[in-house]
Amino acid sequence: MKVYGSMLWVLLVLFIALPVQAEAETGVDKEPTIHFCYEAADQLPYVGPIGPQGRPGILIELIQQAAKDAGLRPSFTRRPWKRCMFNLKAGQSDGIFGVVWQAERDSWGYFPKTESAALKREWRLWTASYYVYTHNESTLTWDGETFSGLSFGVSSPLGYVINKRLMAMKVASSESHSVEEGFSLLKLNRLDGYVIDELAGDDQIARLGAKHVLTKHPIPFYKSDWYLPLSHSFVARYPRQAEKFWQSLQKLRLERSDMLIEKYREK
């Protein structure tokens, strides 16, 4: 009789506990948190200042909505760019942006791919056109292949693919600079050129009120697609949500990019 009573008590406890456990597990699977790491330095119009008075930026708005569409709770952390790449590789972050794909980066980031292992370009985050910005009195020239007339060198943000390209061309300045630092030096004519995405560069010129002293070379320096790779561990755990997230990025980019560009355009 005691054994029967003990068994009945155990069954009763399990009966009560199981629904609670199932509900908790369902809640986790239904809307998991996705942790994004992104560049600490502001780069409007893509990434803006944090705080109640700040505007998040084009990419933040796209990513926030895409995550919600995929049933994910977005969480954002700002770190130096190289730290974000390390965190993704170590599985300490679930995604970073925006990343130019390179073969060696497949080892630390899961990029959207087709069944034949080709990049799924339609699931990219953005397409950027990089230009060379100079002071009107600079002697720097760019013909689409080579630079000439250098005195101080050409700068760009540290860790970017364009920085590696400048170094390979042996025209990089001795230091890399943030967009704000670089354009401040350009305005003083203490840097030959600065290479950055067109929207970010035009925004800086407008913010500095430097349209009369700074120039954008008409020939693009580089054009590339930005991706948002996820960690291998996140995709393995939530493959359905990862796919829905990238699909939503495509839809939102096509539907809202023009509106967001106009929203963040510095007047």
Backbone hydrogen bonds, N-H to C=O, Kabsch-Sander energy under -0.5 kcal/mol:
donor,donor_aa,acceptor,acceptor_aa,energy
5,G,1,M,-2.3
6,S,2,K,-2.3
7,M,3,V,-2.5
8,L,4,Y,-2.2
9,W,5,G,-1.9
10,V,6,S,-2.2
11,L,7,M,-2.4
12,L,8,L,-2.1
13,V,9,W,-2.2
14,L,10,V,-2.4
15,F,11,L,-2.5
16,I,12,L,-1.8
17,A,13,V,-2.6
18,L,14,L,-2.7
20,V,16,I,-0.8
21,Q,17,A,-2.5
22,A,18,L,-3.1
23,E,19,P,-2.3
24,A,20,V,-2.1
25,E,21,Q,-2.6
26,T,22,A,-2.6
27,G,23,E,-2.2
28,V,24,A,-1.9
29,D,25,E,-2.4
30,K,26,T,-2.4
31,E,27,G,-1.5
34,I,73,R,-2.5
35,H,33,T,-0.5
36,F,34,I,-0.6
36,F,75,S,-3.6
37,C,95,G,-2.4
38,Y,77,T,-2.3
39,E,97,F,-0.6
40,A,79,R,-1.4
43,Q,47,V,-2.6
46,Y,43,Q,-1.3
47,V,43,Q,-2.2
48,G,56,P,-2.7
54,G,51,G,-1.0
58,I,45,P,-3.0
59,L,46,Y,-1.0
60,I,46,Y,-1.0
61,E,57,G,-2.1
62,L,58,I,-2.1
63,I,59,L,-2.7
64,Q,60,I,-2.7
65,Q,61,E,-1.8
66,A,62,L,-2.3
67,A,63,I,-2.5
68,K,64,Q,-1.9
69,D,65,Q,-2.6
70,A,66,A,-1.4
71,G,68,K,-1.6
72,L,67,A,-2.7
73,R,32,P,-2.4
75,S,34,I,-2.3
77,T,36,F,-2.3
79,R,38,Y,-2.1
83,R,80,P,-0.8
84,C,80,P,-1.8
85,M,81,W,-2.0
86,F,82,K,-2.0
87,N,83,R,-2.7
88,L,84,C,-2.1
89,K,85,M,-2.0
90,A,86,F,-2.3
91,G,88,L,-1.0
92,Q,87,N,-2.7
93,S,87,N,-1.2
94,D,35,H,-2.5
95,G,35,H,-1.5
96,I,229,P,-1.5
97,F,37,C,-0.9
99,V,227,Y,-2.8
101,W,99,V,-0.6
105,R,102,Q,-2.0
106,D,103,A,-1.5
107,S,104,E,-1.0
108,W,105,R,-0.9
109,G,105,R,-1.6
110,Y,230,L,-3.7
111,F,109,G,-0.8
114,T,118,A,-2.9
117,A,114,T,-1.9
120,K,112,P,-2.6
121,R,119,L,-1.5
123,W,120,K,-2.2
124,R,121,R,-2.0
125,L,226,W,-2.8
126,W,226,W,-1.6
128,A,224,S,-3.1
130,Y,128,A,-0.5
130,Y,222,Y,-3.6
131,Y,196,I,-2.4
133,Y,131,Y,-0.6
133,Y,194,Y,-2.8
134,T,215,T,-2.7
136,N,213,V,-3.0
138,S,135,H,-1.9
141,T,148,S,-2.3
143,D,146,T,-1.7
148,S,141,T,-1.6
154,V,171,V,-2.9
155,S,193,G,-2.5
160,Y,157,P,-1.4
164,K,160,Y,-1.3
165,R,161,V,-2.0
166,L,162,I,-2.3
167,M,163,N,-2.0
168,A,164,K,-2.3
169,M,165,R,-1.6
170,K,167,M,-1.1
171,V,166,L,-2.2
172,A,166,L,-0.8
173,S,154,V,-2.1
177,H,156,S,-0.9
182,G,178,S,-3.1
183,F,179,V,-2.4
184,S,180,E,-1.7
185,L,181,E,-2.2
186,L,182,G,-2.2
187,K,183,F,-2.3
188,L,184,S,-1.1
189,N,186,L,-1.7
190,R,185,L,-2.8
192,D,153,G,-1.3
193,G,153,G,-1.1
194,Y,133,Y,-2.1
195,V,155,S,-2.5
196,I,131,Y,-1.7
196,I,194,Y,-0.5
198,E,129,S,-2.7
201,G,197,D,-2.7
202,D,198,E,-2.8
203,D,199,L,-1.9
204,Q,200,A,-1.9
205,I,201,G,-2.1
206,A,202,D,-2.0
207,R,203,D,-2.4
208,L,204,Q,-2.3
209,G,205,I,-0.7
209,G,206,A,-0.6
210,A,205,I,-2.5
213,V,210,A,-1.4
214,L,210,A,-2.5
215,T,134,T,-3.2
217,H,132,V,-3.0
217,H,215,T,-0.5
221,F,130,Y,-2.8
222,Y,130,Y,-1.4
224,S,128,A,-2.4
226,W,126,W,-3.6
227,Y,99,V,-2.6
230,L,110,Y,-2.2
231,S,94,D,-2.2
235,V,231,S,-2.1
236,A,232,H,-2.0
237,R,233,S,-1.6
238,Y,234,F,-3.0
242,A,238,Y,-2.2
243,E,239,P,-2.0
244,K,240,R,-2.1
245,F,241,Q,-2.3
246,W,242,A,-2.1
247,Q,243,E,-2.2
248,S,244,K,-2.3
249,L,245,F,-2.0
250,Q,246,W,-1.8
251,K,247,Q,-1.9
252,L,248,S,-2.9
253,R,249,L,-2.5
254,L,250,Q,-2.0
255,E,251,K,-2.0
256,R,252,L,-3.1
257,S,253,R,-1.4
260,L,256,R,-2.7
261,I,257,S,-2.5
262,E,258,D,-2.0
263,K,259,M,-2.1
264,Y,260,L,-2.1
265,R,261,I,-0.6
265,R,262,E,-0.6
267,K,265,R,-0.5
